[in-house]
Amino acid sequence: CPPRPFEEVCNTICSEYNVPSIWALFQSFDETPVAAASIAQVHRAVLVRALGGRVVAVKVQHAGIADVVRADLHVSMKITELVAYWTPE
């Protein structure tokens, strides 16, 4: 899955941590992810000094993915029910 745009990543972090900007949490944040997958992507960042100033990996879940996963699980459960119904014991 291609990485999500940096602006979307920033919006997700700001929303989750209730901050006006990612710079309230990080003194640096790599725009290009280290890794990206279907559910999330990971960025290298450095926390602000007040939070320890350490280098960290920031895993950012893609916006809206929780609803997609929930829908997928619902469909999987329905398929399992159908298979169980039609499979002889």
N, C-alpha and C positions, 0 to 999 in steps of 0.2 A: 504494500500500500504506500503510495507516495506521502511524504510528510505534509502536514497541514501548514498553512501560512503562519509566519511568525506573529502576525497581528492576532490571529485566532488563539495561538498559544498564550500570548500576553493577556488577552481577554479572559481566557479560562483561569489562569493563575490569579488574576485580580479578582475575579468573581468568587473563586474558592476561598481566598484568604482575606477578602473584603479590604483590599488595599487599592489606592488610586492608580498605582503604577507598579510594575515589577521591580523598579529601582528602590522601592520601599523595603524589599526583601533581599535583593541581589546587588552586589557592586559590579558584577559582570555576568553576562548570560550569552552563551553562544547561540546565534540565530539558527545555525545549521545543526540539526539533531545528530547525535552520535548514532542513533538507531531509530527506525520508524517501523511500525507494524499496523495491523488493522484496528487495534484498540487504543494504542497510545504511542507516544514517541518520547525519547529521552534526550535531554540537553545537558551539557556541562555548564555549571555556573559556580559563582563564588558568592557565598552569603555576605551580607553587610556585616561590618565588625560587631554591631550590637547583637547579632545572632551567631557570632562565633568566627566569622570570616573564613570558614573552611570551604574547600572545593567540594562540590556536591554534584550528584547526578539527579536531575529533576525529571521525574516521569510525569508526563502530562497526558491525561486521558482525553481522547478526541471528543469535542463537543457533540452531544447528542448520542454518543455511543451506548450509553446505559439503556436507552429506549430500544435501540437496535438489538442489543444482547437480550433484553427482556422478551422482545417479540420472537427472536430466534429460539429461545428456550420454550416459549409457549408452543410454537409450531412443533418443536422436537417432542414435547410432551404429548401433543395430539397424535403425532405419528406413532409414538410408542403405544398409546392407547389403542389405536387402530390395529397395529401389528399384534398386540396381545389379544384383542377381540377375535381376530381371524386366524390365529395360530392354534391348532389343536393341542390339547394337553397330552 
